[in-house]
Amino acid sequence: MRRNNIPASASEISYLRPLRSLKTLNLAENPISSSLPGYRLLVIKALPSLEKLDDVEVSYQERDAAENLDESDIIN
């Protein structure tokens, strides 16, 4: 999904939630990845099975931080 002009909105992440088995996702070079505060943690929260985001391994620290995000941080 790299270079697809995905807007910098947390609501865009909610579309990914049904992809519960997704292991790798690349959203680089989209407005969402460069302009949305907390982007990585929001995506990791929405996709707990994710192992790699934008060619970077998801760390244990990121996973813990994402688990502690309030559900309201991800727009349904």
Contacts in CASP RR format, 6 or more apart in sequence:
PFRMAT RR
TARGET T0000
AUTHOR 0000-0000-0000
METHOD contacts of the structure
MODEL  1
MRRNNIPASASEISYLRPLRSLKTLNLAENPISSSLPGYRLLVIKALPSL
EKLDDVEVSYQERDAAENLDESDIIN
1 25 0 8 1.000
1 26 0 8 1.000
1 27 0 8 1.000
1 30 0 8 1.000
2 26 0 8 1.000
2 27 0 8 1.000
2 28 0 8 1.000
2 29 0 8 1.000
2 30 0 8 1.000
3 28 0 8 1.000
3 29 0 8 1.000
3 30 0 8 1.000
4 30 0 8 1.000
5 30 0 8 1.000
5 31 0 8 1.000
6 12 0 8 1.000
6 27 0 8 1.000
6 30 0 8 1.000
6 31 0 8 1.000
6 32 0 8 1.000
6 33 0 8 1.000
7 31 0 8 1.000
7 32 0 8 1.000
8 31 0 8 1.000
8 32 0 8 1.000
8 34 0 8 1.000
8 35 0 8 1.000
8 36 0 8 1.000
9 32 0 8 1.000
9 36 0 8 1.000
9 75 0 8 1.000
10 36 0 8 1.000
10 42 0 8 1.000
10 73 0 8 1.000
10 74 0 8 1.000
10 75 0 8 1.000
11 75 0 8 1.000
12 32 0 8 1.000
13 32 0 8 1.000
13 42 0 8 1.000
13 43 0 8 1.000
13 46 0 8 1.000
13 74 0 8 1.000
13 75 0 8 1.000
14 46 0 8 1.000
14 74 0 8 1.000
14 75 0 8 1.000
14 76 0 8 1.000
16 22 0 8 1.000
16 25 0 8 1.000
16 43 0 8 1.000
16 46 0 8 1.000
16 47 0 8 1.000
17 46 0 8 1.000
17 47 0 8 1.000
19 47 0 8 1.000
20 47 0 8 1.000
20 48 0 8 1.000
20 49 0 8 1.000
21 49 0 8 1.000
22 47 0 8 1.000
22 49 0 8 1.000
22 50 0 8 1.000
23 49 0 8 1.000
23 50 0 8 1.000
23 51 0 8 1.000
23 52 0 8 1.000
24 50 0 8 1.000
24 51 0 8 1.000
24 52 0 8 1.000
24 53 0 8 1.000
25 43 0 8 1.000
25 47 0 8 1.000
25 50 0 8 1.000
25 52 0 8 1.000
25 53 0 8 1.000
25 54 0 8 1.000
26 53 0 8 1.000
26 54 0 8 1.000
26 55 0 8 1.000
27 33 0 8 1.000
27 43 0 8 1.000
27 53 0 8 1.000
27 54 0 8 1.000
28 54 0 8 1.000
28 55 0 8 1.000
32 39 0 8 1.000
33 39 0 8 1.000
33 54 0 8 1.000
36 42 0 8 1.000
40 53 0 8 1.000
40 54 0 8 1.000
40 62 0 8 1.000
41 62 0 8 1.000
41 65 0 8 1.000
41 66 0 8 1.000
41 69 0 8 1.000
42 66 0 8 1.000
42 69 0 8 1.000
42 73 0 8 1.000
42 74 0 8 1.000
43 50 0 8 1.000
43 53 0 8 1.000
44 50 0 8 1.000
44 53 0 8 1.000
44 58 0 8 1.000
44 62 0 8 1.000
44 63 0 8 1.000
44 66 0 8 1.000
45 66 0 8 1.000
45 67 0 8 1.000
45 69 0 8 1.000
45 73 0 8 1.000
45 74 0 8 1.000
46 74 0 8 1.000
48 63 0 8 1.000
48 66 0 8 1.000
48 67 0 8 1.000
50 58 0 8 1.000
51 57 0 8 1.000
51 58 0 8 1.000
52 58 0 8 1.000
END
